[in-house]
């Protein structure tokens, strides 16, 4: 997912705003029913959403 990167680091890498990253991360958390990035990563792993 983010490999432990902050919203700012993700924004810089993707050349988008920090606010946009924040919105996308919030949407991912909501869709996975997760409260934290770690919980989202665990859920995504369990659901085999990434290798």
Gaussian input, Z-matrix of N, CA and C with variables (Angstrom, degrees):
# hf/3-21g

backbone

0 1
 N
 C     1     B1
 C     2     B2     1     A1
 N     3     B3     2     A2     1     D1
 C     4     B4     3     A3     2     D2
 C     5     B5     4     A4     3     D3
 N     6     B6     5     A5     4     D4
 C     7     B7     6     A6     5     D5
 C     8     B8     7     A7     6     D6
 N     9     B9     8     A8     7     D7
 C    10    B10     9     A9     8     D8
 C    11    B11    10    A10     9     D9
 N    12    B12    11    A11    10    D10
 C    13    B13    12    A12    11    D11
 C    14    B14    13    A13    12    D12
 N    15    B15    14    A14    13    D13
 C    16    B16    15    A15    14    D14
 C    17    B17    16    A16    15    D15
 N    18    B18    17    A17    16    D16
 C    19    B19    18    A18    17    D17
 C    20    B20    19    A19    18    D18
 N    21    B21    20    A20    19    D19
 C    22    B22    21    A21    20    D20
 C    23    B23    22    A22    21    D21
 N    24    B24    23    A23    22    D22
 C    25    B25    24    A24    23    D23
 C    26    B26    25    A25    24    D24
 N    27    B27    26    A26    25    D25
 C    28    B28    27    A27    26    D26
 C    29    B29    28    A28    27    D27
 N    30    B30    29    A29    28    D28
 C    31    B31    30    A30    29    D29
 C    32    B32    31    A31    30    D30
 N    33    B33    32    A32    31    D31
 C    34    B34    33    A33    32    D32
 C    35    B35    34    A34    33    D33
 N    36    B36    35    A35    34    D34
 C    37    B37    36    A36    35    D35
 C    38    B38    37    A37    36    D36
 N    39    B39    38    A38    37    D37
 C    40    B40    39    A39    38    D38
 C    41    B41    40    A40    39    D39
 N    42    B42    41    A41    40    D40
 C    43    B43    42    A42    41    D41
 C    44    B44    43    A43    42    D42
 N    45    B45    44    A44    43    D43
 C    46    B46    45    A45    44    D44
 C    47    B47    46    A46    45    D45
 N    48    B48    47    A47    46    D46
 C    49    B49    48    A48    47    D47
 C    50    B50    49    A49    48    D48
 N    51    B51    50    A50    49    D49
 C    52    B52    51    A51    50    D50
 C    53    B53    52    A52    51    D51
 N    54    B54    53    A53    52    D52
 C    55    B55    54    A54    53    D53
 C    56    B56    55    A55    54    D54
 N    57    B57    56    A56    55    D55
 C    58    B58    57    A57    56    D56
 C    59    B59    58    A58    57    D57
 N    60    B60    59    A59    58    D58
 C    61    B61    60    A60    59    D59
 C    62    B62    61    A61    60    D60
 N    63    B63    62    A62    61    D61
 C    64    B64    63    A63    62    D62
 C    65    B65    64    A64    63    D63
 N    66    B66    65    A65    64    D64
 C    67    B67    66    A66    65    D65
 C    68    B68    67    A67    66    D66
 N    69    B69    68    A68    67    D67
 C    70    B70    69    A69    68    D68
 C    71    B71    70    A70    69    D69
 N    72    B72    71    A71    70    D70
 C    73    B73    72    A72    71    D71
 C    74    B74    73    A73    72    D72
 N    75    B75    74    A74    73    D73
 C    76    B76    75    A75    74    D74
 C    77    B77    76    A76    75    D75
 N    78    B78    77    A77    76    D76
 C    79    B79    78    A78    77    D77
 C    80    B80    79    A79    78    D78
 N    81    B81    80    A80    79    D79
 C    82    B82    81    A81    80    D80
 C    83    B83    82    A82    81    D81
 N    84    B84    83    A83    82    D82
 C    85    B85    84    A84    83    D83
 C    86    B86    85    A85    84    D84
 N    87    B87    86    A86    85    D85
 C    88    B88    87    A87    86    D86
 C    89    B89    88    A88    87    D87
 N    90    B90    89    A89    88    D88
 C    91    B91    90    A90    89    D89
 C    92    B92    91    A91    90    D90
 N    93    B93    92    A92    91    D91
 C    94    B94    93    A93    92    D92
 C    95    B95    94    A94    93    D93
 N    96    B96    95    A95    94    D94
 C    97    B97    96    A96    95    D95
 C    98    B98    97    A97    96    D96
 N    99    B99    98    A98    97    D97
 C   100   B100    99    A99    98    D98
 C   101   B101   100   A100    99    D99
 N   102   B102   101   A101   100   D100
 C   103   B103   102   A102   101   D101
 C   104   B104   103   A103   102   D102
 N   105   B105   104   A104   103   D103
 C   106   B106   105   A105   104   D104
 C   107   B107   106   A106   105   D105
 N   108   B108   107   A107   106   D106
 C   109   B109   108   A108   107   D107
 C   110   B110   109   A109   108   D108
 N   111   B111   110   A110   109   D109
 C   112   B112   111   A111   110   D110
 C   113   B113   112   A112   111   D111
 N   114   B114   113   A113   112   D112
 C   115   B115   114   A114   113   D113
 C   116   B116   115   A115   114   D114
 N   117   B117   116   A116   115   D115
 C   118   B118   117   A117   116   D116
 C   119   B119   118   A118   117   D117
 N   120   B120   119   A119   118   D118
 C   121   B121   120   A120   119   D119
 C   122   B122   121   A121   120   D120
 N   123   B123   122   A122   121   D121
 C   124   B124   123   A123   122   D122
 C   125   B125   124   A124   123   D123
 N   126   B126   125   A125   124   D124
 C   127   B127   126   A126   125   D125
 C   128   B128   127   A127   126   D126
 N   129   B129   128   A128   127   D127
 C   130   B130   129   A129   128   D128
 C   131   B131   130   A130   129   D129
 N   132   B132   131   A131   130   D130
 C   133   B133   132   A132   131   D131
 C   134   B134   133   A133   132   D132
 N   135   B135   134   A134   133   D133
 C   136   B136   135   A135   134   D134
 C   137   B137   136   A136   135   D135
 N   138   B138   137   A137   136   D136
 C   139   B139   138   A138   137   D137
 C   140   B140   139   A139   138   D138
 N   141   B141   140   A140   139   D139
 C   142   B142   141   A141   140   D140
 C   143   B143   142   A142   141   D141
 N   144   B144   143   A143   142   D142
 C   145   B145   144   A144   143   D143
 C   146   B146   145   A145   144   D144
 N   147   B147   146   A146   145   D145
 C   148   B148   147   A147   146   D146
 C   149   B149   148   A148   147   D147
 N   150   B150   149   A149   148   D148
 C   151   B151   150   A150   149   D149
 C   152   B152   151   A151   150   D150

   B1=1.4505
   B2=1.5247
   B3=1.3059
   B4=1.4671
   B5=1.5120
   B6=1.3192
   B7=1.4676
   B8=1.5195
   B9=1.3283
   B10=1.4537
   B11=1.5205
   B12=1.3003
   B13=1.4613
   B14=1.5225
   B15=1.3201
   B16=1.4622
   B17=1.5224
   B18=1.3177
   B19=1.4583
   B20=1.5250
   B21=1.3111
   B22=1.4701
   B23=1.5284
   B24=1.3288
   B25=1.4645
   B26=1.5349
   B27=1.3292
   B28=1.4682
   B29=1.5182
   B30=1.3206
   B31=1.4694
   B32=1.5233
   B33=1.3063
   B34=1.4678
   B35=1.5206
   B36=1.3293
   B37=1.4611
   B38=1.5229
   B39=1.3422
   B40=1.4595
   B41=1.5256
   B42=1.3214
   B43=1.4686
   B44=1.5336
   B45=1.3352
   B46=1.4606
   B47=1.5222
   B48=1.3175
   B49=1.4640
   B50=1.5275
   B51=1.3093
   B52=1.4650
   B53=1.5267
   B54=1.3268
   B55=1.4682
   B56=1.5285
   B57=1.3342
   B58=1.4635
   B59=1.5169
   B60=1.3126
   B61=1.4726
   B62=1.5203
   B63=1.3161
   B64=1.4579
   B65=1.5263
   B66=1.3224
   B67=1.4641
   B68=1.5305
   B69=1.3260
   B70=1.4630
   B71=1.5266
   B72=1.3273
   B73=1.4687
   B74=1.5258
   B75=1.3246
   B76=1.4711
   B77=1.5189
   B78=1.3284
   B79=1.4617
   B80=1.5218
   B81=1.3223
   B82=1.4702
   B83=1.5222
   B84=1.3320
   B85=1.4669
   B86=1.5221
   B87=1.3306
   B88=1.4691
   B89=1.5310
   B90=1.3249
   B91=1.4639
   B92=1.5196
   B93=1.3216
   B94=1.4607
   B95=1.5274
   B96=1.3308
   B97=1.4583
   B98=1.5086
   B99=1.3439
   B100=1.4583
   B101=1.5245
   B102=1.3218
   B103=1.4620
   B104=1.5290
   B105=1.3308
   B106=1.4626
   B107=1.5261
   B108=1.3357
   B109=1.4740
   B110=1.5129
   B111=1.3140
   B112=1.4612
   B113=1.5184
   B114=1.3167
   B115=1.4629
   B116=1.5293
   B117=1.3318
   B118=1.4653
   B119=1.5262
   B120=1.3114
   B121=1.4635
   B122=1.5194
   B123=1.3257
   B124=1.4649
   B125=1.5239
   B126=1.3227
   B127=1.4656
   B128=1.5221
   B129=1.3281
   B130=1.4631
   B131=1.5277
   B132=1.3190
   B133=1.4659
   B134=1.5297
   B135=1.3184
   B136=1.4598
   B137=1.5323
   B138=1.3355
   B139=1.4618
   B140=1.5303
   B141=1.3411
   B142=1.4641
   B143=1.5269
   B144=1.3356
   B145=1.4566
   B146=1.5310
   B147=1.3304
   B148=1.4561
   B149=1.5205
   B150=1.3299
   B151=1.4774
   B152=1.5006
   A1=109.40
   A2=116.32
   A3=118.45
   A4=112.12
   A5=117.17
   A6=121.42
   A7=112.20
   A8=116.55
   A9=121.07
   A10=114.31
   A11=118.06
   A12=121.37
   A13=110.78
   A14=114.95
   A15=120.97
   A16=109.51
   A17=115.92
   A18=119.87
   A19=110.51
   A20=116.85
   A21=121.00
   A22=111.25
   A23=116.47
   A24=120.62
   A25=111.17
   A26=115.86
   A27=120.08
   A28=109.99
   A29=116.75
   A30=121.53
   A31=110.88
   A32=116.80
   A33=120.46
   A34=111.04
   A35=117.29
   A36=120.56
   A37=111.67
   A38=116.71
   A39=120.79
   A40=113.06
   A41=117.12
   A42=124.15
   A43=109.83
   A44=114.71
   A45=122.56
   A46=107.61
   A47=116.56
   A48=118.98
   A49=111.52
   A50=114.80
   A51=121.24
   A52=109.49
   A53=117.28
   A54=121.67
   A55=110.81
   A56=117.05
   A57=120.75
   A58=110.44
   A59=116.86
   A60=120.58
   A61=109.67
   A62=116.47
   A63=121.33
   A64=111.47
   A65=116.44
   A66=120.99
   A67=110.23
   A68=116.65
   A69=119.98
   A70=111.17
   A71=117.18
   A72=120.33
   A73=109.83
   A74=117.55
   A75=121.10
   A76=111.11
   A77=116.61
   A78=120.37
   A79=111.84
   A80=116.85
   A81=120.81
   A82=110.13
   A83=116.82
   A84=120.45
   A85=110.55
   A86=116.33
   A87=120.33
   A88=110.91
   A89=117.52
   A90=120.66
   A91=111.82
   A92=117.12
   A93=120.63
   A94=112.41
   A95=117.11
   A96=120.47
   A97=112.39
   A98=115.84
   A99=121.59
   A100=110.67
   A101=115.78
   A102=121.33
   A103=111.62
   A104=116.95
   A105=120.90
   A106=110.06
   A107=115.26
   A108=119.43
   A109=110.88
   A110=117.01
   A111=120.89
   A112=111.86
   A113=115.76
   A114=120.18
   A115=110.17
   A116=117.15
   A117=121.27
   A118=110.24
   A119=116.71
   A120=120.44
   A121=110.66
   A122=116.84
   A123=120.64
   A124=110.80
   A125=116.91
   A126=121.13
   A127=110.60
   A128=116.89
   A129=120.97
   A130=110.53
   A131=116.44
   A132=120.45
   A133=110.27
   A134=116.21
   A135=120.97
   A136=110.73
   A137=116.45
   A138=121.28
   A139=112.87
   A140=115.60
   A141=122.29
   A142=112.17
   A143=115.66
   A144=120.82
   A145=112.49
   A146=116.82
   A147=121.58
   A148=108.92
   A149=115.46
   A150=120.20
   A151=111.88
   D1=-91.62
   D2=-177.71
   D3=-108.58
   D4=-3.78
   D5=-178.31
   D6=52.10
   D7=36.34
   D8=177.77
   D9=77.59
   D10=12.83
   D11=-178.54
   D12=-79.53
   D13=149.87
   D14=175.37
   D15=-79.80
   D16=165.37
   D17=176.27
   D18=-57.11
   D19=-39.95
   D20=-179.81
   D21=-63.00
   D22=-43.86
   D23=179.53
   D24=-63.79
   D25=-41.93
   D26=177.84
   D27=-63.19
   D28=-44.96
   D29=-179.54
   D30=-59.88
   D31=-43.63
   D32=179.68
   D33=-63.58
   D34=-42.50
   D35=-178.90
   D36=-66.40
   D37=-38.99
   D38=-177.10
   D39=-91.46
   D40=-5.09
   D41=-178.41
   D42=56.19
   D43=52.62
   D44=173.88
   D45=-133.61
   D46=172.52
   D47=-177.85
   D48=-77.58
   D49=155.44
   D50=176.95
   D51=-61.64
   D52=-37.58
   D53=178.99
   D54=-61.88
   D55=-40.95
   D56=178.30
   D57=-62.72
   D58=-43.42
   D59=177.19
   D60=-60.50
   D61=-44.76
   D62=-179.59
   D63=-58.13
   D64=-43.39
   D65=179.39
   D66=-64.00
   D67=-45.31
   D68=-179.39
   D69=-63.97
   D70=-43.60
   D71=178.87
   D72=-62.15
   D73=-43.37
   D74=178.25
   D75=-60.22
   D76=-42.08
   D77=178.96
   D78=-64.51
   D79=-40.45
   D80=177.79
   D81=-63.10
   D82=-46.23
   D83=178.99
   D84=-58.45
   D85=-44.59
   D86=-178.92
   D87=-63.90
   D88=-45.24
   D89=-178.35
   D90=-63.74
   D91=-32.42
   D92=179.31
   D93=-90.51
   D94=-4.36
   D95=-179.11
   D96=66.05
   D97=33.95
   D98=-175.55
   D99=-108.70
   D100=148.14
   D101=178.82
   D102=-92.80
   D103=-24.38
   D104=-177.05
   D105=-134.98
   D106=165.58
   D107=176.71
   D108=-63.52
   D109=-38.37
   D110=178.67
   D111=-62.27
   D112=-43.21
   D113=177.88
   D114=-65.19
   D115=-39.18
   D116=177.74
   D117=-63.38
   D118=-42.33
   D119=179.43
   D120=-63.37
   D121=-42.64
   D122=179.05
   D123=-63.64
   D124=-42.14
   D125=178.68
   D126=-64.85
   D127=-45.32
   D128=179.45
   D129=-61.43
   D130=-39.28
   D131=178.17
   D132=-65.13
   D133=-45.97
   D134=-179.46
   D135=-61.12
   D136=-37.40
   D137=179.94
   D138=-84.67
   D139=1.11
   D140=-179.89
   D141=56.31
   D142=45.96
   D143=-179.82
   D144=-82.42
   D145=-12.31
   D146=177.38
   D147=-150.41
   D148=161.61
   D149=-179.56
   D150=-77.66

